[in-house]
Amino acid sequence: MGGRHPAIVTLAWALALLPPGLGTAWGQGAPMPRPSKPGFIRAADALLAALGEPGRHSRLPGTDDPAVRAYLAEAQGLTRTLGTAQSPASNLDEFDDLCAKGAKVAVSYSLAGLEDHMTKDMSAAQTASTIQTLQSENVARYFSVMFPALLYTQHCMAVFMPAMEAFMAGLPADQLTDTRREGIRKMRAGVEQQVFGMLRMVADPGLSPKARDRILSQLETDWDGLILTMPSQDRTRIATGLSQLSTTVRSDAKARIAGLGLRVAQVKCGALCSV
């Protein structure tokens, strides 16, 4: 198939449309160095260069690859420190290098092999079904890479949201262009899909208790920043999803799910939420 299929573009923020059957464990990763933003950017650039355009290659490197190990070490390190005094998330000029590059890594693995499965005459329903099946296969195949990569991407988005909220709150009304509105809506859709994707992972009976605890811990850390972007209708969907999940999830996670649900309404709706 020549060129980039439109699905690759429209899924640029759809990082976590993860179906069930995710396996029972996740990779331990390499020993973590002292994380740094420049170190992450170098590792992300090197890995993205090796991965190529999302969807183009059917086989991508795993955790035995030095570039993957270097990226995951930096990403896991920044998942712990980004947004702290050690590594602030207050400069929006860093968002693309830190968050968008992380998102592209996750998308690349999620869509590995897409061009081999797509034709330009496929219907929207066929496209959606093909992508869902492919993602299921790729999550199982690359889980040890995608799991920490998605946790990092979620955390990166969450910790930059207060700075983005402050920027939007101070933006003159005549500078809130249609382009900016559309960008915020796409970002919001990506955040919501990230949340629902992680919640589906929590509900998966095949997921190990260790991985489930790791997801819930990261959601608890990132929750206010993620919810900050969402208007009331999106918050209602999240609250409903949490309520439904609490009836099916393992007993050791019920209270934590309920706690997230209570926090949805406690996050103030500000400038981002109102766009």
Buried (B, 14 or more C-beta within 10 A) or exposed (E): EEEBBEBBEEBBBBBBBBBEEBBEEBBEBBEBEEBBBEBBBBBBBBBBEBBEBBBBBEEBBBBEBEBBBBBBBBBBBBBBBBBEEEBBBEEEEBBEBBBBBBBBBBBBBBBBBBBEBBEEEBEEEEBEEBBEEBBBBBBBBBBBBBBBBBBBBBBBBBBBBBBBBBEBEEBEEEEBEEEEEEEBEEBBBBBBBBBBBBBBBBBBEEBBEEBBBBBBEBBEBBBBBBBBBBEEEBBEBBBEBBEEBBEEBEEEBBEBBBBBBEBBEEBEBBBBBEB
